[in-house]
């Protein structure tokens, strides 16, 4: 629940009295040009930005960064450690989230197989699209109830984009709430959102 949320950077108004209600299990697309405030809104939802006007609630509670392991955020900017192997990097992040190493390896190996990525490649050697897949896997490792994805389709080829949509559809069927942003309202995004909407009515 987002109530009357506004945010300024100096004198620049980035968000102006935003009001949104998002139900459990919904897939919501936030569409806007670059600089429209999409990333700022997402950081408020995640508790990464606390200085704003209005109120942001998850399950009726004020969002606190220390208490939101049930939310995963995939930022637009890549935060990958290029020096590490894929599995090594993902294991470090999973354990930081409190996941035991053995469980982390099981989940990592599963998702790497789904995304057709090799566990012993160095992250620096990956293409932009494959790095995007690693970022997506990061958001899935703690099996969150809410996924917030900032420009998740950036740098993806059509096959990989379809793969992302298939996973989003699967997560929706598990009653996960997914919020994503895009600056490009393509026919693909419109069609996928319409299909997800139709599926929820059935």
WODAZI-V576672 format. One line per field, one symbol per residue. ss: DSSP state (@ for helix, = for strand, . for the rest). phi: phi as a letter, one per 30 degrees, with the letter a starting at -180 (. if undefined). burial: # if it has 9 or more other ideal C-beta (glycine too) atoms within 8 Angstrom, else .. A space follows every 50 residues. Layout:
BEGIN
ss=???
phi=???
burial=???
END
This chain:
BEGIN
ss=.========..=========......=====......@@@@@@@@@.... ..======..==..@@@...====..........=@@@@@@@@@@@.... @@@@@@@@@@@@@@.......=@@@..@@@@@@@@@@@@@.....====. .......@@@@@@@@@@@@@@@@...======....@@@@@@@@@@@@@@ @.
phi=.cchdbbccicddcbbhdbbccdeidcbcccadeidjdddedddedidcc cacjbbbbhicddbedbbddcbbcddddbccddcdedddddedddddjdd eddedddddddddedhccdcdddddddeddddddddeedcdchddbcccc hdcdicdedddddedddeddddddidcbbbcacbddeddddddddddddd dd
burial=#######.......#..#.......#####......###########.#. .#.#####....#.#..#..#####....#...####.#######.#.#. #.###.###.##..#.#.#.###..#..##############.#.##### ##...#...##.###.###.##...########....###.##.##..## ..
END
